[in-house]
Amino acid sequence: MTNEELGKLAIERLKGEYSEAECSLDYQDPLQLLIATRLAAQCTDARVNVVTKELFKRFRSLDDFADADVLEVEEYIRPCGFYHTKARDIVGMCQMMRDRFGGKVPETIEELTQLPGIGRKTANLIIGDVYGKPAVVVDTHCIRLTRRLGFHDLKDAVKIENTLREALPPEESNKFCHRLVLHGRAVCKAQKPRCEECVLRDICKYYNEQKK
């Protein structure tokens, strides 16, 4: 089976299981999603949503964040971990967006990855969820599930992204990645995958190798 054939089957199966394929972070605008995604690094989305509820009450605009005292931002985001670095990145990215990008969240991966603390994973999430462009969000769930399914045997996130871009229809790629997260949390867990409950098991390389 080619990657394109595998992708088509996996997309349709996961659509049947997870009709809603949305980001689990709470946000009202592109800036809030960008900040929430930065906070979500090595932190659960559920905890980020608790933290941003108060953070976004205190800092309501890009200028508020750009002019913020990093130490004050740290106090709000402390529960998310790595708060020194995250606070510095948040203030720095807002200053850069104000000074270099006209006060707007950039809409290309190349521009987004110039912002402090923003890598391709976050950049893809923004261009997909905010701007509706084809995107492949390569997070831990995506890496684990696509490797188990047999799309690749890679470790490098950029190579995985490129492999999936070639395999998936552009209009489906972003929601497919969201569904991988949902499926990874519910069924295809890192330590104990629940293969007998999985709608992908008959097309899954990992499952079929385990049976042998």
C-alpha positions, 0 to 999 in steps of 0.5 A: 500500500502506498502512503497516499492509499494509506492516508486516504483510508486513515483519513476516512476512518478517523473522520468516522470516529472524530467528526469534530477536529478542532484544537483543544486550546481555548482562544478568541483570536490568532494572538491568543492561539499563538501564545497558548500554543507556546505555553503548551510545550511540555504542558497539558492543554487542560492546564494551559486553558486554566492559565490563559483564562487569567492571563488573557484577562490581564493582557488583552492585546498585542501591545499589552504583551509587548509592553509587559514586564516579563516577571509579571508574565512569569507569575501568570504562567508559572504552572505551565513549567519553563515559565522563565523561557516562555514568558521571555518568548511571549513578550519577545514575539509580541514585540517583534510582531508589533515592530516587524509584522505590522501588529499582526500574527504572520501567516507564513511558516517562514515568518512565524518561525522568526518569532522567539520560541516558535518552531514549525509545529506551532507555525503549522498550527497557526497557518492551518487553524487561523488562516485555513492553509494546508498544514501538517502539525508534527507533534508527539502524537503525529510522530507516534501514530504515523510511524506505527501506521507505516507512513515512515520510519523517521525521527526528524520532524521536518522530514516527517512533515514533508513525507505527510505533505506528499501523502495527504490531500492538502485540504485534509492534512490539518484536520487529520493531524488534529484527529491523530491527537484525539486518537492518540489520547483515546486509543493509540497511547504511547505505552499501552495502545488499545489496538483491539479498539482501534479502527485503523488496526487492519491497515496498521503496520505496528498491529500487523507486526505484533500479530506475527 
